[in-house]
Amino acid sequence: MWDYAGRFSLLFANLAVMSVLSRILSPAEYGTVGIVVAISGLASIILEFGFNSAIIQKSELEEVHLSTIFYLVLMGSVAIYGIVFFLSPVIADFYRIPEITAMLRVSALSFIVNAWNLVPSALITRNMMFKEQSIRNVGLTVLVGVVAIGLAYMGWGAWALVFQTLLSTFILVLVNVWLTRWRPRRLFNLGAIAQMFHYSKYLFFSGAMDAVFTRLDALLIGKALNVQSVGFYSRARGMENMVQGITTSSLNAVMFPYFSKMQDDEAQIISLFHRFFNIIATVIFLFTGLAYINAPWLFDLLFGQQWRISAGYYRIMALSAFAFPLSALMLSVVSARGNSKDFFKAEIGKKLIFAPVFGLIFWSLDAFLYTWVLALFIAFGINLHFLTKSIAIRPWTYWQIVLKFTFFLACFLVIYHIIMPFLGLSDYAFLPAILVSIIFVLYFSAGVYFIAPEPFNLAKQQFFQLINQIQGRLAAR
């Protein structure tokens, strides 16, 4: 509850900041920073080397483990910063954007700062300090958002976004160190972390591949099209990432340490997984329909009409929203059971599916996004296959749930695109969108109730349990 409350608050805080900045900065300025962020993100994944998850998953953790990991990451961060510093002019020449050189060199300072954050951040998640995390994240977003808005108004342009990211990293480290009271000690023993390295190396390679594939789109768009297209695309992807922060990221943050604590009790994991899968599938497909219907007028309201192209991109991205939280749930179980090698194999399989799709960027962004949605269906199946190697479940049970919900959603959206032009209604009008949303909620609820009752009943049961828990705690106070 604390994690979701924090993430919803964070969503609204982010939207408020983005709404103001999007009216000050141009799509081209956002596109420039989008390329910088993509390159920085590729380099930063190397620094963690999967040790974050290893700290969370390891049952017996000692100070020598934490200090050794800290010193390794710190040395790596300095080396990576040096590489980025000297390659920055080459990257700027490649994209023919000279200002990227300085932006990359300043943005890459976050690597060294983040080296101090890995251990405290992992300890916070390991100890399930979700209340503290939620308060920290919302306060941090508001603070650095106000600073970024001030810089943008003063004419700093894209640099306002660069300093927003750097300041956020610096304050985050200070807060996390204060929350955990952790300090590195004069302990360094590579042998002590050998077992953790065996676990983390597969997560590192998985994370490295994922980092490349989640940022390659922006890098290719910047080369194949133009920096303005990167801006439109980055705005849509940024909105999708914020939504994933509520769904996928929250599940990863909560479920991985939760399942890790019961990693040897397979029966309990299966029971909880089945329950969570049904509830999450019900909620996420309902949300997908609402997001698709309301995206146009919401983008107009939040960012202005100059970002309408982004709304179209976001609509396509929203069609695959189901894949991320459900896959996060499945891979949390795989990782918690200590099967990081299977996690790695799953990532290889998915990347082999995704790799050819990037070529479509040079043809059409819409074609690339629609094909990406289809690839995510295949990726869901790959994740489900490797989950069956960790716990004894029947894959077809979960495929049925996803296919039923997909059918409900597809039928409605086909009718929606036929009826709206026939009635002469605009996608960007508020009142028609709200009316269609109400109809969709009723349609979806009726379909789930009659054709897939188990997910509906589990979601309803969980909702009333939450209400009773809240009432009980309020009464106790």
Helices and strands as residue ranges (DSSP letters): H 2-24, H 27-48, H 51-57, H 63-95, H 100-107, H 109-114, H 118-126, H 130-153, H 159-180, G 190-193, H 194-224, H 227-246, H 248-260, H 266-303, G 305-307, H 308-318, H 323-336, H 340-354, G 355-362, H 365-387, H 395-423, H 430-451, H 453-476
